[in-house]
Amino acid sequence: MDLEAVIENCKQMFQDPTFGAVRRWKEAHPGRKVVGCFPVYVPEEIIHAAGMLPVALHGGGPSIEIDHADSRIQSFICSISRSTLELGLTGRLDAFDGLIFPSICDVARNLSGVWQRNFPSQLSFFIHFAQNIYSANAVPYLRSEYERLRQALEALGGVPVTEEALRHSIAVYNENRALLGQLYQLKRRAPEKVSMTETYALVRAGGVMPKEEHNALLRQVLPELEARDARPMDRIRVILDGAFCEQPPIEVIMGIEQAGCYILDDDLAIGRRWLEMPVSLNGSLPDALTALAATFIGHSVPSAIRYDGPKVRTRRFLEKCHALNVDGVIFTWAKFCDPAQFDYVLLKDALDREHLPHLALEFEEKMSVFELVRSQVETFVESILFYS
Ligand code: SF4
């Protein structure tokens, strides 16, 4: 398959609300389990080590009508929570044996409880991440949460999750994060060679296929992207921030690019790139779960849904803006997403102090008119190109 066909295939895979790729995997692997992972980050290595397929869940996307979920959950919350529930209530998640919800916000916490009540035959597991990452107890505490998950998966799958299997899975995921890192390095160095829309498709497809296959796919496409003969265009350089959980329709990303932006960095589906360092198994840590927990505590990306202290998030964000030499920042968040909107206030103030232009756009899964987004971004681009 040539490069364009591979990317098109990736788009179709992650946009399929029936999870055809996951169903095919399950049919080909009788007896193996599928576990869905609600955003933003879940330690998928533990699921992988249990012989199961971890699948990233990002809601139903634009093709899902909310017909049933509103009778079980509030209608004034983010789309991803309602459409994920709708996927379950309409049987689209029947191939899943369990769902894992991380402690990112009250809505996700509520959804995990709703899930337990409505789908008693599926595992519904809520991970409580450490709130105070500077406590000496943070790593042992988080390891105990990961141990609790390991035991729940052992009960679900009926087989032990061994240290050896965990170490193997960590190696597979380390490679995946390294390859995604290479993709982003290319995007930052030569954004004309790979668009954000293409990058996004390659990242999202990795959430619905085995990591070994995704690694092979990235190993194939990276040199092909690098070899593309593309000329830089007269566009502004921006960072996209705020869509770490619910994802905007792909047309929003395309619209931003077509309006004249190179998107050099983003936090779309950031769970795939959550750990900034490889999980080290050669140090002094006693076991694989401790290594996973220590990497989460010490080397997670700064994000609205993880408290790093009063200044770290804004400092790191500004450092990134300067390192990438961006002309501006586009904030795009899901309607009703409190963590993203609270975060915006802090980052906006920091950008104002640095005189860095920014634009805010709100989206929801079911939006279907994108002209307004495009014209807002075009105006933003022109204000930077012609008036800065
Ligand atoms: S989109 Fe925002 S409010 Fe909704 S589940 Fe995600 S983090 Fe929570």
Residues whose N, C-alpha, C, O or C-beta is under 5 A from the ligand:
A	BS01	SF4	C78 I104 C105 V107 A108 C245 E246 A334 F336 C337 D338 P339
